[in-house]
Amino acid sequence: MIRLLAPAVIFILIAGFLYVGLYKDPSLVPSPLIGKPIPTFAATMLRDANKTVTDNDLRGQLALINVWATWCPACKEEHGTLVQLAEQVGIPIYGLNYKDDREAAIQWLHDFGDPYVLNVFDDSGRIGIDFGVYGAPETFLIDEHGIIRHKLVGIMTPQVWQTTFVPIINQLGNTVAQQ
């Protein structure tokens, strides 16, 4: 009798976990890197395969690091917001082009605008793994010392910027233009 009930009980438990998971917000995935320095890396720049960029190039001021790719529909959806932020807010945005084709990514920026101060080309996804990236898009807020202060999994919208990023930036003692 127990052997007959065991599969049913296991099925009910798994179904319960899946049901609960459907109602969780994936953008609230905690990151163990919050409060820690950005991972060290050295990679080529997207637009110039002969130039190397390192994690030190992203330090020195409050900034955003945006993980994006041309194959990512959500990245296209958020791109307009990033272009607006780059124009209006004055916080540098660094791109991490994740598991993408270099030429396609360069064309994307030509077609849709380039909000990035510079773009790191992460064709293998190794840098993304070190950042704990689950997928694109993701956006990290780093302070002037390169410490990760916040991680957004999902689309940056004007509302997310106002309700999540601006308060954190203000807590860090910086002021930013409202979008």
DRENDO-1510 file (C-alpha; in Angstrom, 1 decimal, always signed):
<recs>
REC; n; res; u; v; w
REC; 1; MET; +0.0; +0.0; +0.0 .
REC; 2; ILE; +2.8; +2.4; +0.9 .
REC; 3; ARG; +4.6; +1.6; -2.4 .
REC; 4; LEU; +1.4; +2.7; -4.2 .
REC; 5; LEU; +1.0; +5.9; -2.2 .
REC; 6; ALA; +4.6; +7.0; -2.4 .
REC; 7; PRO; +4.5; +8.1; -6.1 .
REC; 8; ALA; +1.3; +10.0; -5.6 .
REC; 9; VAL; +2.7; +11.8; -2.5 .
REC; 10; ILE; +5.9; +12.7; -4.4 .
REC; 11; PHE; +3.9; +14.0; -7.4 .
REC; 12; ILE; +1.7; +16.2; -5.1 .
REC; 13; LEU; +4.8; +17.7; -3.5 .
REC; 14; ILE; +6.5; +18.4; -6.8 .
REC; 15; ALA; +3.3; +19.9; -8.2 .
REC; 16; GLY; +3.0; +22.1; -5.0 .
REC; 17; PHE; +6.5; +23.4; -5.4 .
REC; 18; LEU; +5.9; +24.2; -9.1 .
REC; 19; TYR; +2.6; +25.9; -8.3 .
REC; 20; VAL; +4.3; +28.2; -5.7 .
REC; 21; GLY; +7.1; +28.9; -8.1 .
REC; 22; LEU; +4.7; +30.2; -10.8 .
REC; 23; TYR; +3.8; +33.1; -8.5 .
REC; 24; LYS; +7.3; +34.2; -7.5 .
REC; 25; ASP; +8.9; +37.2; -9.2 .
REC; 26; PRO; +12.0; +36.1; -11.1 .
REC; 27; SER; +13.4; +39.6; -10.9 .
REC; 28; LEU; +13.8; +39.2; -7.1 .
REC; 29; VAL; +16.4; +36.4; -7.4 .
REC; 30; PRO; +18.9; +37.3; -4.7 .
REC; 31; SER; +22.6; +37.5; -5.7 .
REC; 32; PRO; +25.4; +36.4; -3.5 .
REC; 33; LEU; +27.5; +39.1; -5.1 .
REC; 34; ILE; +25.6; +42.1; -3.6 .
REC; 35; GLY; +28.1; +44.0; -1.4 .
REC; 36; LYS; +31.0; +42.3; -3.1 .
REC; 37; PRO; +33.4; +43.6; -5.8 .
REC; 38; ILE; +32.6; +42.9; -9.5 .
REC; 39; PRO; +34.4; +39.8; -10.7 .
REC; 40; THR; +37.8; +40.2; -12.2 .
REC; 41; PHE; +38.0; +39.7; -16.0 .
REC; 42; ALA; +39.8; +40.7; -19.1 .
REC; 43; ALA; +38.0; +40.5; -22.5 .
REC; 44; THR; +37.9; +42.2; -25.8 .
REC; 45; MET; +35.7; +45.2; -26.5 .
REC; 46; LEU; +32.7; +44.5; -28.7 .
REC; 47; ARG; +33.6; +47.1; -31.4 .
REC; 48; ASP; +37.3; +46.4; -31.4 .
REC; 49; ALA; +38.6; +42.9; -31.0 .
REC; 50; ASN; +42.1; +44.2; -30.6 .
REC; 51; LYS; +41.4; +46.2; -27.5 .
REC; 52; THR; +41.1; +44.6; -24.1 .
REC; 53; VAL; +38.9; +45.8; -21.3 .
REC; 54; THR; +39.2; +44.7; -17.7 .
REC; 55; ASP; +37.1; +45.0; -14.5 .
REC; 56; ASN; +39.2; +48.0; -13.5 .
REC; 57; ASP; +37.9; +49.9; -16.5 .
REC; 58; LEU; +34.4; +49.8; -15.0 .
REC; 59; ARG; +35.4; +51.2; -11.6 .
REC; 60; GLY; +35.8; +54.8; -10.5 .
REC; 61; GLN; +32.2; +56.0; -10.6 .
REC; 62; LEU; +28.6; +54.9; -9.9 .
REC; 63; ALA; +27.6; +52.9; -13.0 .
REC; 64; LEU; +25.3; +50.3; -14.5 .
REC; 65; ILE; +26.4; +47.1; -16.1 .
REC; 66; ASN; +23.8; +45.8; -18.5 .
REC; 67; VAL; +23.9; +42.2; -19.7 .
REC; 68; TRP; +22.3; +42.0; -23.2 .
REC; 69; ALA; +22.3; +40.1; -26.4 .
REC; 70; THR; +20.7; +40.4; -29.9 .
REC; 71; TRP; +19.0; +37.0; -29.5 .
REC; 72; CYS; +17.1; +38.3; -26.4 .
REC; 73; PRO; +13.6; +39.7; -27.1 .
REC; 74; ALA; +13.5; +41.3; -23.6 .
REC; 75; CYS; +16.7; +43.1; -24.3 .
REC; 76; LYS; +15.1; +44.8; -27.3 .
REC; 77; GLU; +12.2; +45.7; -25.1 .
REC; 78; GLU; +14.4; +47.4; -22.5 .
REC; 79; HIS; +16.8; +49.0; -25.0 .
REC; 80; GLY; +14.8; +52.2; -25.4 .
REC; 81; THR; +14.8; +52.8; -21.6 .
REC; 82; LEU; +18.6; +52.3; -21.5 .
REC; 83; VAL; +19.0; +54.9; -24.3 .
REC; 84; GLN; +16.9; +57.3; -22.4 .
REC; 85; LEU; +18.8; +56.8; -19.2 .
REC; 86; ALA; +22.1; +57.3; -21.0 .
REC; 87; GLU; +20.9; +60.6; -22.4 .
REC; 88; GLN; +19.0; +62.0; -19.4 .
REC; 89; VAL; +20.5; +60.6; -16.2 .
REC; 90; GLY; +24.2; +60.9; -16.6 .
REC; 91; ILE; +25.2; +57.5; -15.0 .
REC; 92; PRO; +27.5; +55.6; -17.3 .
REC; 93; ILE; +26.1; +52.3; -18.6 .
REC; 94; TYR; +28.6; +49.5; -19.5 .
REC; 95; GLY; +27.4; +46.7; -21.7 .
REC; 96; LEU; +28.2; +43.0; -21.3 .
REC; 97; ASN; +27.3; +41.5; -24.7 .
REC; 98; TYR; +26.5; +37.9; -23.6 .
REC; 99; LYS; +26.9; +34.8; -25.8 .
REC; 100; ASP; +26.3; +36.7; -28.9 .
REC; 101; ASP; +27.7; +37.3; -32.4 .
REC; 102; ARG; +30.0; +40.2; -32.6 .
REC; 103; GLU; +28.8; +41.6; -36.0 .
REC; 104; ALA; +25.1; +41.1; -35.1 .
REC; 105; ALA; +25.7; +43.0; -31.9 .
REC; 106; ILE; +27.5; +45.9; -33.6 .
REC; 107; GLN; +24.6; +46.1; -36.2 .
REC; 108; TRP; +22.1; +46.1; -33.3 .
REC; 109; LEU; +23.7; +49.1; -31.7 .
REC; 110; HIS; +23.8; +50.9; -35.1 .
REC; 111; ASP; +20.1; +50.2; -35.7 .
REC; 112; PHE; +18.7; +50.9; -32.2 .
REC; 113; GLY; +21.2; +53.3; -30.6 .
REC; 114; ASP; +24.1; +52.8; -28.3 .
REC; 115; PRO; +23.6; +53.7; -24.7 .
REC; 116; TYR; +26.9; +52.1; -23.6 .
REC; 117; VAL; +30.1; +53.9; -22.6 .
REC; 118; LEU; +31.8; +50.6; -23.7 .
REC; 119; ASN; +30.8; +47.1; -24.4 .
REC; 120; VAL; +32.6; +43.9; -23.2 .
REC; 121; PHE; +32.3; +41.1; -25.6 .
REC; 122; ASP; +31.5; +37.9; -23.7 .
REC; 123; ASP; +31.0; +35.4; -26.5 .
REC; 124; SER; +31.7; +32.3; -24.3 .
REC; 125; GLY; +29.5; +33.5; -21.4 .
REC; 126; ARG; +32.4; +33.0; -18.9 .
REC; 127; ILE; +32.2; +36.6; -17.6 .
REC; 128; GLY; +28.4; +36.3; -17.2 .
REC; 129; ILE; +28.9; +33.1; -15.2 .
REC; 130; ASP; +31.3; +34.9; -12.9 .
REC; 131; PHE; +28.7; +37.7; -12.4 .
REC; 132; GLY; +26.0; +35.0; -11.6 .
REC; 133; VAL; +24.0; +35.8; -14.7 .
REC; 134; TYR; +20.9; +33.7; -15.1 .
REC; 135; GLY; +20.1; +35.1; -18.6 .
REC; 136; ALA; +19.7; +38.4; -20.4 .
REC; 137; PRO; +18.8; +41.0; -19.6 .
REC; 138; GLU; +20.3; +41.7; -16.2 .
REC; 139; THR; +21.5; +45.0; -14.9 .
REC; 140; PHE; +23.9; +45.6; -12.0 .
REC; 141; LEU; +24.4; +48.8; -10.1 .
REC; 142; ILE; +28.0; +49.3; -9.0 .
REC; 143; ASP; +29.4; +52.0; -6.8 .
REC; 144; GLU; +32.6; +53.9; -7.5 .
REC; 145; HIS; +34.7; +51.2; -5.9 .
REC; 146; GLY; +33.3; +48.5; -8.2 .
REC; 147; ILE; +31.0; +47.0; -5.4 .
REC; 148; ILE; +27.8; +45.5; -6.6 .
REC; 149; ARG; +24.9; +47.3; -4.9 .
REC; 150; HIS; +21.9; +45.9; -6.7 .
REC; 151; LYS; +21.0; +43.3; -9.4 .
REC; 152; LEU; +18.0; +43.4; -11.6 .
REC; 153; VAL; +17.0; +40.2; -13.4 .
REC; 154; GLY; +14.7; +41.2; -16.2 .
REC; 155; ILE; +13.7; +44.3; -18.0 .
REC; 156; MET; +14.8; +47.8; -17.0 .
REC; 157; THR; +11.7; +50.0; -17.3 .
REC; 158; PRO; +11.2; +53.7; -16.2 .
REC; 159; GLN; +9.2; +52.4; -13.3 .
REC; 160; VAL; +11.9; +50.0; -12.1 .
REC; 161; TRP; +14.4; +52.8; -12.5 .
REC; 162; GLN; +12.4; +55.1; -10.3 .
REC; 163; THR; +11.2; +52.7; -7.7 .
REC; 164; THR; +14.3; +50.5; -7.3 .
REC; 165; PHE; +17.4; +52.1; -8.6 .
REC; 166; VAL; +16.9; +55.8; -7.7 .
REC; 167; PRO; +16.3; +55.1; -4.0 .
REC; 168; ILE; +19.5; +52.9; -3.8 .
REC; 169; ILE; +21.5; +55.6; -5.6 .
REC; 170; ASN; +20.2; +58.2; -3.2 .
REC; 171; GLN; +21.1; +56.0; -0.2 .
REC; 172; LEU; +24.6; +55.8; -1.6 .
REC; 173; GLY; +24.8; +59.6; -1.4 .
REC; 174; ASN; +24.5; +60.3; -5.1 .
REC; 175; THR; +21.7; +62.2; -6.8 .
REC; 176; VAL; +20.4; +61.4; -10.2 .
REC; 177; ALA; +18.1; +63.0; -12.6 .
REC; 178; GLN; +14.6; +61.6; -12.6 .
REC; 179; GLN; +13.5; +60.0; -15.8 .
</recs>
